[in-house]
């Protein structure tokens, strides 16, 4: 892949394939060689992403606006060939049809980007490293970043260009409709058989491009699910899949969808609509709502797992097994509850684990009884360290059922413990206890989400409890590279629907405003 990176950085790169006494020369550039003496023998697709700081409220742009911004030159610059840098007064965002006024790129990628967007204007600023690009984006919210896809980091929000977002999988991304793609051509000068074989051997080592869909995994995660009380009543009347009517397609489109279901499935469960009822069960038929959400794995850190007794908790585990749904954060005993869930998808090796800090004590698993994993920072940290040190997984996703708070700002000890899990090696830490969306944080480049709010639950009593967040994490080549945030609003005591642009902005402004950037 270094050869491909070099090719996109320079208009022509030459490499030599050594085969003993003979050698064959390979040339990489952006020009197809039809009709020349050095025909194309391979092509590489090189994809860029447009991005900005993570806390942007509107991660979208049109191709037309992006091209205008890239090629922009002021009238003064057109009249004066020596003018290269625009002043803020020169740039009219309304004329550009975008809030961005500058584009930060790696200097070495300008030749490749020129083949896509044309000659760079005065708004384009070159930087030496990807770290510099991230810093530029966070220093000025009007700075847009364009960088190679495989260099993305979670602190950037990837922009959808005319609806196409490269951090999505094939269910939601069509590369043929995405503009920031160039082709690198490999040419081989004529040589003897040994030289040609050496060239082929070198080319065989190179990836087909810097965004291989066979190395990409999208993980969707959600907040509180408790299909009880008025949610259950609505499901009984409207159909068991009713809660997932709006959010189901997005959740199903992910490669792995994780749902934290706080309530056991209990045969014979009766719907109890009293709002002071806190002893929860769900009818086994309600599994249809999870199936309609494309669920792949279940988090069992909830504090209601044993509400109807340990025997019914085991029955609920058997229902998950019959549905082919692995669980984590809970189990038949303490050993199962503490055990990480390992998954591999497209070569990405992931570990999911969770714990319950909230309690109560009867909700926790014992040596021989079912329940959730009791949170112990030392145990969970050691588990995460062992996963990384033993090479069991490359990306660790930890979640906690913490003490409940109805504030967007996390509790002090909540923040301390979540950060401690990052220090132990977790790549993403998520709070699944919160009934309202809570703040976020990056620690050493790792993402912490303190609470996602409600998914399927009946808390219609405040605006904040009606709000929720669904996140989609993109893992590429065993590295977390991006997270997208989608907001929901609860209707009819159990059905989350997508927010309007105004509602989305209000939720994210509050969450991002409380976050620790």
C-alpha positions as CSV (number, residue, x, y, z in Angstrom):
1,X,0.0,0.0,0.0
2,X,3.0,2.4,0.4
3,X,3.4,2.4,-3.4
4,X,-0.2,3.3,-3.8
5,X,0.1,6.1,-1.3
6,X,3.2,7.3,-3.1
7,X,1.4,7.3,-6.4
8,X,-1.5,9.4,-5.2
9,X,1.0,11.9,-3.7
10,X,2.9,12.3,-7.0
11,X,2.0,12.5,-10.6
12,X,4.5,9.7,-11.4
13,X,6.1,7.2,-9.1
14,X,8.5,4.6,-10.4
15,X,9.3,1.3,-8.6
16,X,11.6,-1.5,-9.4
17,X,10.8,-5.2,-9.0
18,X,14.0,-7.1,-8.4
19,X,14.3,-10.6,-9.8
20,X,17.9,-11.5,-9.4
21,X,20.0,-10.3,-12.4
22,X,17.0,-8.8,-14.1
23,X,14.6,-6.0,-13.0
24,X,11.3,-4.6,-14.3
25,X,10.3,-1.0,-13.8
26,X,6.7,-0.2,-12.7
27,X,5.3,3.3,-13.1
28,X,2.3,4.6,-11.1
29,X,0.4,7.7,-12.1
30,X,-3.1,9.0,-12.8
31,X,-2.9,8.6,-16.6
32,X,-4.2,5.6,-18.4
33,X,-1.6,4.3,-20.8
34,X,-3.7,3.3,-23.8
35,X,-1.6,3.5,-27.0
36,X,1.7,3.8,-25.1
37,X,4.6,1.3,-24.8
38,X,3.9,0.8,-21.1
39,X,0.3,-0.5,-21.0
40,X,-1.8,-0.5,-17.8
41,X,-1.4,-3.8,-15.9
42,X,-3.3,-2.8,-12.8
43,X,-5.5,-0.1,-11.5
44,X,-6.1,1.1,-7.9
45,X,-9.2,3.0,-6.6
46,X,-8.1,5.7,-4.2
47,X,-11.0,7.3,-2.2
48,X,-11.0,10.5,-0.2
49,X,-13.4,11.6,2.6
50,X,-14.6,15.1,3.3
51,X,-14.8,15.8,7.0
52,X,-15.0,18.4,9.7
53,X,-14.8,18.4,13.5
54,X,-16.9,15.8,15.2
55,X,-19.4,18.2,16.8
56,X,-20.8,19.5,13.5
57,X,-24.6,19.8,13.5
58,X,-25.0,19.3,9.7
59,X,-22.5,16.8,8.3
60,X,-23.6,17.2,4.7
61,X,-22.3,19.1,1.6
62,X,-23.1,19.0,-2.1
63,X,-20.6,18.1,-4.8
64,X,-21.2,21.4,-6.5
65,X,-20.5,23.4,-3.3
66,X,-17.4,21.4,-2.6
67,X,-16.0,22.0,-6.1
68,X,-16.8,25.8,-5.8
69,X,-14.9,25.9,-2.5
70,X,-12.0,23.9,-3.9
71,X,-11.6,26.1,-7.0
72,X,-12.5,29.4,-5.4
73,X,-10.5,32.5,-6.3
74,X,-11.4,36.1,-5.3
75,X,-11.7,38.8,-8.0
76,X,-8.5,40.3,-6.5
77,X,-6.7,37.0,-6.9
78,X,-7.8,36.8,-10.5
79,X,-6.5,40.2,-11.2
80,X,-3.3,39.7,-9.2
81,X,-1.3,36.6,-10.0
82,X,0.7,37.0,-6.8
83,X,-2.4,36.8,-4.6
84,X,-2.6,33.3,-3.1
85,X,-4.3,33.6,0.3
86,X,-7.9,34.9,0.7
87,X,-8.9,37.0,3.6
88,X,-12.2,36.3,5.5
89,X,-13.6,39.4,3.9
90,X,-12.9,38.0,0.4
91,X,-14.9,34.8,1.0
92,X,-18.6,35.0,0.7
93,X,-20.2,31.8,2.2
94,X,-23.5,32.5,0.6
95,X,-21.8,32.5,-2.8
96,X,-20.2,29.2,-2.0
97,X,-23.4,27.6,-0.7
98,X,-21.6,26.1,2.3
99,X,-20.6,27.3,5.7
100,X,-17.0,26.3,5.0
101,X,-14.5,28.8,3.9
102,X,-11.3,26.7,3.7
103,X,-10.2,23.2,2.8
104,X,-7.3,21.5,4.7
105,X,-5.5,18.7,2.9
106,X,-2.2,16.8,3.0
107,X,0.1,18.7,0.7
108,X,1.2,15.4,-0.9
109,X,-2.4,14.6,-1.9
110,X,-3.0,17.8,-4.0
111,X,-2.0,16.1,-7.3
112,X,-4.5,13.3,-6.7
113,X,-7.2,15.7,-5.7
114,X,-6.6,17.9,-8.7
115,X,-7.5,15.0,-10.9
116,X,-10.9,14.9,-9.2
117,X,-11.7,18.6,-8.4
118,X,-9.6,20.6,-10.8
119,X,-7.0,23.2,-10.0
120,X,-6.9,24.1,-6.3
121,X,-7.9,27.7,-5.5
122,X,-6.7,30.0,-2.7
123,X,-9.0,28.3,-0.2
124,X,-6.9,25.1,-0.2
125,X,-4.3,24.9,2.5
126,X,-1.7,22.1,2.7
127,X,-0.6,20.4,5.9
128,X,2.2,17.9,6.6
129,X,0.4,15.2,8.6
130,X,-3.1,13.8,9.4
131,X,-2.7,15.1,12.9
132,X,-2.3,18.6,11.6
133,X,-5.5,18.2,9.6
134,X,-7.5,17.2,12.6
135,X,-6.1,20.1,14.6
136,X,-7.0,22.5,11.7
137,X,-10.6,21.2,11.7
138,X,-11.0,21.6,15.5
139,X,-9.4,25.1,15.5
140,X,-11.9,26.5,13.0
141,X,-15.4,25.1,12.4
142,X,-15.4,26.6,8.9
143,X,-12.5,24.5,7.9
144,X,-13.3,21.4,5.8
145,X,-10.8,18.5,5.7
146,X,-10.2,16.2,2.7
147,X,-8.1,13.2,3.5
148,X,-7.5,9.6,2.3
149,X,-10.3,7.4,3.6
150,X,-8.0,5.0,5.4
151,X,-6.5,7.9,7.4
152,X,-9.8,8.9,9.0
153,X,-10.0,9.2,12.8
154,X,-13.1,9.3,15.1
155,X,-12.6,13.0,16.1
156,X,-13.7,13.9,12.6
157,X,-17.3,13.8,11.3
158,X,-17.4,12.5,7.7
159,X,-19.6,14.6,5.4
160,X,-22.2,13.0,3.2
161,X,-21.7,14.4,-0.3
162,X,-25.1,14.5,-2.1
163,X,-26.2,11.8,0.3
164,X,-23.2,9.4,-0.1
165,X,-21.1,8.7,3.0
166,X,-18.1,6.4,2.5
167,X,-18.1,5.2,6.1
168,X,-21.3,3.3,5.4
169,X,-21.4,-0.2,4.1
170,X,-22.8,-1.3,0.7
171,X,-26.3,-1.1,2.0
172,X,-26.1,2.7,2.1
173,X,-23.1,3.7,0.0
174,X,-22.7,3.5,-3.8
175,X,-19.1,4.2,-4.8
176,X,-20.1,4.9,-8.4
177,X,-22.2,7.9,-7.1
178,X,-19.4,9.2,-4.9
179,X,-17.2,12.0,-6.4
180,X,-14.0,11.9,-4.3
181,X,-12.5,8.9,-6.1
182,X,-9.5,8.7,-8.4
183,X,-7.8,5.9,-10.2
184,X,-4.1,5.1,-10.0
185,X,-2.7,3.2,-12.9
186,X,0.3,0.9,-12.8
187,X,2.4,0.6,-16.0
188,X,5.1,-1.9,-16.7
189,X,7.9,-1.2,-19.2
190,X,8.5,-4.0,-21.6
191,X,10.9,-6.6,-20.3
192,X,11.7,-10.3,-20.4
193,X,9.8,-13.1,-18.7
194,X,11.6,-12.9,-15.4
195,X,11.1,-9.1,-15.2
196,X,7.4,-9.5,-15.8
197,X,7.1,-12.2,-13.2
198,X,8.8,-9.9,-10.7
199,X,6.5,-7.1,-11.5
200,X,3.5,-9.3,-11.1
201,X,4.8,-10.5,-7.7
202,X,5.2,-6.9,-6.5
203,X,1.7,-5.9,-7.7
204,X,0.2,-8.9,-6.0
205,X,1.3,-7.4,-2.6
206,X,-0.7,-4.2,-3.2
207,X,-4.3,-3.7,-2.0
208,X,-6.9,-2.9,-4.6
209,X,-7.4,0.5,-3.1
210,X,-7.5,2.4,0.2
211,X,-11.2,1.5,0.9
212,X,-11.8,-2.2,0.6
213,X,-15.5,-2.9,1.4
214,X,-14.3,-6.4,2.5
215,X,-12.4,-4.8,5.4
216,X,-15.2,-2.5,6.6
217,X,-17.7,-3.1,9.4
218,X,-20.6,-0.9,10.6
219,X,-21.7,-1.4,14.2
220,X,-25.0,0.2,15.3
221,X,-25.7,0.8,19.0
222,X,-28.8,2.1,20.8
223,X,-30.0,3.3,24.2
224,X,-32.5,1.9,26.7
225,X,-35.0,-0.7,25.5
226,X,-37.7,-1.8,28.0
227,X,-40.8,-3.1,26.2
228,X,-43.2,-2.8,29.2
229,X,-46.1,-0.8,30.6
230,X,-47.5,1.6,28.0
231,X,-45.0,0.5,25.3
232,X,-46.3,-3.1,25.8
233,X,-49.9,-1.9,25.6
234,X,-49.3,-0.1,22.3
235,X,-47.5,-3.2,20.9
236,X,-50.4,-5.4,21.9
237,X,-52.7,-3.1,19.9
238,X,-50.5,-2.0,16.9
239,X,-48.4,-5.1,16.3
240,X,-45.2,-6.5,17.9
241,X,-42.9,-4.9,15.3
242,X,-44.5,-1.5,15.7
243,X,-41.7,0.2,17.7
244,X,-39.2,-0.5,14.9
245,X,-41.3,0.9,12.1
246,X,-39.1,4.0,11.6
247,X,-35.7,3.1,13.0
248,X,-35.7,-0.5,11.9
249,X,-34.4,0.0,8.4
250,X,-31.3,2.0,9.5
251,X,-30.5,-0.5,12.3
252,X,-31.0,-3.4,10.0
253,X,-28.6,-2.0,7.4
254,X,-25.7,-2.1,9.9
255,X,-23.4,-5.2,9.8
256,X,-23.7,-5.6,13.5
257,X,-26.6,-4.2,15.6
258,X,-26.4,-4.2,19.3
259,X,-29.4,-3.5,21.5
260,X,-29.4,-3.2,25.3
261,X,-32.6,-4.9,26.4
262,X,-33.2,-4.4,30.1
263,X,-36.2,-6.7,30.5
264,X,-36.4,-10.5,30.4
265,X,-38.8,-12.3,28.1
266,X,-41.2,-14.2,30.4
267,X,-43.8,-16.7,29.0
268,X,-47.2,-15.7,30.4
269,X,-46.1,-12.1,31.0
270,X,-49.2,-9.8,31.5
271,X,-49.2,-6.2,30.4
272,X,-49.3,-3.9,33.4
273,X,-49.8,-0.3,32.4
274,X,-49.4,1.3,35.9
275,X,-46.6,3.9,35.6
276,X,-45.5,3.1,39.2
277,X,-44.9,-0.5,38.2
278,X,-41.2,-1.2,38.3
279,X,-41.2,-5.0,38.1
280,X,-40.7,-5.6,34.4
281,X,-41.3,-8.5,32.0
282,X,-41.8,-8.6,28.3
283,X,-43.9,-11.1,26.3
284,X,-41.7,-13.4,24.2
285,X,-43.7,-12.2,21.1
286,X,-42.0,-8.8,21.6
287,X,-38.9,-10.3,20.2
288,X,-40.4,-9.3,16.8
289,X,-39.5,-5.7,17.5
290,X,-35.9,-6.6,18.0
291,X,-35.9,-8.8,14.9
292,X,-37.4,-5.9,12.9
293,X,-34.5,-3.8,14.2
294,X,-32.0,-6.2,12.7
295,X,-30.6,-7.1,16.1
296,X,-27.4,-9.3,16.1
297,X,-26.3,-9.2,19.7
298,X,-28.0,-8.3,23.0
299,X,-26.5,-6.4,25.9
300,X,-27.8,-7.7,29.3
301,X,-26.4,-5.2,31.7
302,X,-29.9,-4.0,32.7
303,X,-31.1,-3.9,36.3
304,X,-34.4,-5.6,35.5
305,X,-33.0,-9.0,34.2
306,X,-34.1,-10.8,37.4
307,X,-37.3,-8.9,38.2
308,X,-39.4,-12.1,37.7
309,X,-36.9,-14.4,39.4
310,X,-33.8,-16.3,38.4
311,X,-35.7,-19.1,36.7
312,X,-37.5,-16.8,34.3
313,X,-34.2,-15.1,33.7
314,X,-32.8,-18.4,32.5
315,X,-35.8,-18.9,30.3
316,X,-35.2,-15.5,28.7
317,X,-31.6,-16.5,28.0
318,X,-32.9,-19.7,26.3
319,X,-35.2,-17.5,24.2
320,X,-32.2,-15.5,23.0
321,X,-30.4,-18.8,22.2
322,X,-33.3,-20.1,20.2
323,X,-33.3,-16.9,18.2
324,X,-29.6,-17.2,17.5
325,X,-28.7,-14.0,19.5
326,X,-25.4,-14.0,21.4
327,X,-25.5,-11.9,24.6
328,X,-22.9,-10.1,26.7
329,X,-22.9,-8.3,30.1
330,X,-25.1,-10.9,31.6
331,X,-25.6,-14.7,31.6
332,X,-26.5,-17.9,33.5
333,X,-23.8,-17.2,36.1
334,X,-21.0,-14.8,36.9
335,X,-18.5,-16.4,34.5
336,X,-20.9,-16.0,31.6
337,X,-21.8,-12.5,32.6
338,X,-18.3,-11.3,32.7
339,X,-17.1,-13.1,29.6
340,X,-16.5,-10.8,26.5
341,X,-18.4,-11.6,23.3
342,X,-16.0,-11.9,20.4
343,X,-17.1,-11.3,16.9
344,X,-15.2,-11.2,13.6
345,X,-16.6,-9.5,10.5
346,X,-14.7,-8.7,7.3
347,X,-11.5,-9.4,9.2
348,X,-12.3,-6.9,11.9
349,X,-11.9,-8.6,15.3
350,X,-14.3,-7.1,17.9
351,X,-14.9,-7.6,21.6
352,X,-18.1,-6.5,23.4
353,X,-18.4,-6.5,27.2
354,X,-20.6,-4.8,29.7
355,X,-21.4,-4.5,33.4
356,X,-24.1,-3.1,35.8
357,X,-23.0,-0.5,38.3
358,X,-26.5,0.5,39.3
359,X,-27.6,-2.8,40.9
360,X,-29.7,-3.8,42.7
361,X,-27.9,-6.7,44.2
362,X,-30.5,-9.3,43.1
363,X,-29.9,-8.2,39.5
364,X,-26.3,-9.3,39.6
365,X,-25.2,-12.8,38.5
366,X,-23.7,-15.1,41.1
367,X,-21.4,-18.1,40.8
368,X,-24.4,-20.3,40.0
369,X,-27.3,-17.9,39.3
370,X,-28.2,-15.7,36.3
371,X,-28.0,-12.0,36.1
372,X,-26.0,-9.1,34.9
373,X,-22.2,-8.6,35.5
374,X,-21.6,-6.6,38.6
375,X,-19.4,-3.6,37.7
376,X,-15.9,-3.8,39.3
377,X,-13.5,-1.4,37.7
378,X,-10.5,-3.5,38.5
379,X,-12.0,-6.7,36.9
380,X,-13.4,-4.9,33.8
381,X,-10.1,-3.0,33.3
382,X,-8.1,-6.2,33.6
383,X,-10.4,-8.0,31.2
384,X,-9.9,-5.2,28.6
385,X,-6.1,-5.3,29.1
386,X,-6.0,-9.0,28.6
387,X,-8.1,-8.8,25.4
388,X,-5.5,-6.4,23.9
389,X,-2.4,-8.1,25.3
390,X,-3.4,-11.6,24.3
391,X,-4.6,-10.3,20.8
392,X,-8.1,-11.6,21.2
393,X,-9.6,-8.6,19.5
394,X,-8.4,-5.3,18.0
395,X,-11.4,-3.1,18.8
396,X,-13.0,-3.3,22.3
397,X,-16.5,-1.9,22.9
398,X,-17.4,-1.6,26.6
399,X,-20.7,-0.5,28.0
400,X,-22.0,0.3,31.4
401,X,-25.4,0.3,33.1
402,X,-24.4,3.2,35.4
403,X,-26.4,5.1,38.1
404,X,-29.3,6.9,36.4
405,X,-29.2,10.6,35.9
406,X,-31.6,12.8,34.0
407,X,-29.0,15.4,33.2
408,X,-27.1,15.8,30.0
409,X,-24.0,16.1,32.1
410,X,-22.7,12.8,33.4
411,X,-22.1,12.2,37.1
412,X,-18.5,12.9,38.3
413,X,-17.7,9.2,39.2
414,X,-19.4,8.1,35.9
415,X,-16.9,10.2,34.0
416,X,-14.0,8.9,36.0
417,X,-14.9,5.3,35.5
418,X,-15.7,5.6,31.8
419,X,-12.3,7.3,31.3
420,X,-10.6,4.6,33.3
421,X,-11.9,2.0,30.8
422,X,-10.4,3.9,28.0
423,X,-7.1,4.0,29.9
424,X,-7.4,0.2,30.2
425,X,-7.6,-0.1,26.4
426,X,-11.3,0.3,25.4
427,X,-11.8,1.9,22.0
428,X,-15.5,2.9,22.6
429,X,-17.3,3.2,25.9
430,X,-21.0,3.6,26.0
431,X,-23.5,4.3,28.8
432,X,-26.7,2.3,28.3
433,X,-28.4,3.5,31.6
434,X,-29.4,7.0,30.7
435,X,-33.0,7.8,29.7
436,X,-31.8,11.1,28.2
437,X,-29.1,11.8,25.7
438,X,-25.8,12.7,27.5
439,X,-22.5,14.3,26.7
440,X,-19.6,12.8,24.9
441,X,-15.8,12.9,25.1
442,X,-12.7,11.9,23.4
443,X,-9.9,10.6,25.6
444,X,-6.6,9.8,23.8
445,X,-8.7,9.7,20.6
446,X,-11.1,7.1,21.9
447,X,-14.8,7.9,22.0
448,X,-16.9,7.9,25.2
449,X,-20.7,8.2,24.9
450,X,-22.1,8.8,28.4
451,X,-25.7,8.0,27.5
452,X,-27.8,7.5,24.4
453,X,-31.3,8.0,25.9
454,X,-34.3,5.9,25.3
455,X,-35.0,3.6,22.3
456,X,-38.1,1.5,23.0
457,X,-39.6,2.8,26.3
458,X,-42.7,4.7,27.5
459,X,-41.1,7.7,29.1
460,X,-43.2,10.4,27.3
461,X,-43.3,12.7,30.4
462,X,-40.6,15.1,29.3
463,X,-39.0,16.3,26.1
464,X,-35.6,15.0,27.2
465,X,-36.8,11.5,27.9
466,X,-38.5,11.4,24.5
467,X,-35.2,12.1,22.9
468,X,-32.7,9.4,21.9
469,X,-29.5,8.8,19.9
470,X,-28.5,5.9,17.7
471,X,-24.9,5.7,16.8
472,X,-23.1,3.9,13.9
473,X,-19.4,3.1,14.4
474,X,-17.3,2.3,11.4
475,X,-14.5,-0.1,11.9
476,X,-12.0,-0.4,9.0
477,X,-9.0,-2.7,8.9
478,X,-9.3,-3.4,12.7
479,X,-9.4,0.3,13.6
480,X,-12.3,2.5,14.7
481,X,-12.3,5.4,12.2
482,X,-15.7,7.1,12.4
483,X,-19.0,7.5,14.3
484,X,-22.3,8.9,13.0
485,X,-25.0,10.2,15.4
486,X,-28.7,10.0,14.5
487,X,-31.4,11.5,16.7
488,X,-34.9,10.2,17.5
489,X,-38.0,11.4,19.2
490,X,-40.4,9.1,21.0
491,X,-44.1,9.0,20.0
492,X,-47.1,7.1,21.4
493,X,-45.3,5.7,24.4
494,X,-42.9,3.4,22.5
495,X,-42.1,4.4,18.9
496,X,-39.0,6.4,18.1
497,X,-39.1,8.4,14.9
498,X,-36.4,10.4,13.2
499,X,-36.2,14.0,14.3
500,X,-36.8,17.0,12.1
501,X,-33.7,19.1,11.2
502,X,-34.8,21.6,13.9
503,X,-35.2,18.9,16.5
504,X,-31.9,17.3,15.5
505,X,-30.1,20.6,15.9
506,X,-31.6,21.3,19.3
507,X,-30.6,17.8,20.6
508,X,-27.1,17.9,19.3
509,X,-26.5,21.5,20.4
510,X,-27.4,20.5,24.0
511,X,-25.3,17.2,23.9
512,X,-22.3,18.7,22.1
513,X,-22.5,21.8,24.3
514,X,-22.2,19.7,27.4
515,X,-19.4,17.5,26.0
516,X,-15.8,17.5,26.9
517,X,-13.9,18.4,23.8
